[in-house]
Amino acid sequence: MTVNRPRGTRDFLPADTARRRYVESVMRDVARKWDYSEIITPTFEHLDLFTLKSGEGIIGELYNFTDKGGREMTLRPELTAPVMRLYINELQPFPKPLKLFYFENCFRYERPQKGRFREFWQFGVELIGSGKPDSDAEVIALADAMLKAVGVKGDMKLGNLAVIRTLLSGFEPEIVSNVMRLVDKKEYAGLEALLEEIGAEKQLKSDLFHLIKLEGRHILPEVIKIVGNIPELVSFERTLKLLDAYEVDYSLDFGIARGLDYYTGMVFEVYAEGLGAQKQVCGGGSYQLIQLFGGGDVPSTGFGIGFDRIMEICPLTPPAPKTIMLISKPDVHLEAIGFVNELRKYVPVHVDLMERNFKAQLSYANTINADYVVIVGEKELEAGKLTLRDMVSGEQELLTLEEIIEKVC
């Protein structure tokens, strides 16, 4: 019987894994240089952690199960809610703001398609405890720096949910949420039908459609003409000035709604080149979730980067280290292991594990594309040296171990 991998998952071969780990390490390095600390949360959580955040409707998208103790659990579909739980459980006494990042796998039970898998990886950042413009600007600039560090080019679009919410201030929260979801999905026909159904005035409909289709770098004055210079836009304007200081390239788009009620103000998305229709690689904003889970009124700002989409277009490849194949005859094999131990402190070393003869070992060195071969034989041991062969040029010379390490490393 053949056992295949589960639908919507992938196996990563050594070269793929090496490349993914390298890109991941570059992103981690950027986060650490911005003084963000890494955290890890459980792969599975209580189901209500996610239904509280996203509603009962999300259950159909989850890998949920009842454990042997009768508890309703699920594999995590995302990481923001687990981080908020972690904050409430462990981090409330810590000085603010908390600057955290994570890189983990997530799971969603949905139809696999290009760029969407049932197991996927997310790199994310959460800044907890500050709702100031400086915090929003830093988080956006960090996302921009991470994408630039891995060579991904994209369009950064910023919005602010206070604009639409101000325009709809006379309506019930449920109606506002429905409008936001339709705006987020860009379902304009459905939006027009909803506005008609709730009896929205002609001017309001005109202003709303004008706002959500308005894009550009310098459109804030036009937005203020419609909704007024509300406090949220004063703060947002400060964020934009800070982003200019960070040299972040962006445009404004008040049609970004993120579609979730817990987002409170600034929102942003990044659309990358080279991905076709599924081109969003990063999304985030300022939000209030901690209160929902039983904590206090703690503002937060964060983002998530879709790592799998990044890997589709990222040009980075890990630097290839020099590799050595150490070849020895059976009668000096034990002595050769001592040289292997020393060389492995500096460079990857292959050693024969199949009891091949000398010629077969040399052939295997070619097969694995070893850069050098180190030959250990009786004459080498007598001379206190080793033979180093350059597998590209074919040249070889008798050197001490220290000379080999200096030459190869």
Secondary structure, 3 states (H helix, E strand, C coil): CCCCCCCCCCCCCHHHHHHHHHHHHHHHHHHHHCCCEECCCCCEEECHHHHHHHCHHHHHHCCEEECCCCCEEEECCCCHHHHHHHHHHHHCCCCCCEEEEEEEEEECCCCCECCECCEEEEEEEEEECCCCHHHHHHHHHHHHHHHHHCCCCEEEEEEEHHHHHHHCCCCCHHHHHHHHHHHHHCCHHHHHHHHHHCCCCHHHHHHHHHHHCCEECCCHHHHHHHHCCCHHHHHHHHHHHHHHHCCCCCEEECCCCCCCCCEEEEEEEEEECCCCCCCEEEEEEEECCHHHHCCCCCCEEEEEEEHHHHHHHCCCCCCCCCCEEEEECHHHHHHHHHHHHHHCCCCCEEECCCCCCHHHHHHHHHHCCCCEEEEECHHHHHHCCEEEEECCCCCEEEECHHHHHHHHC
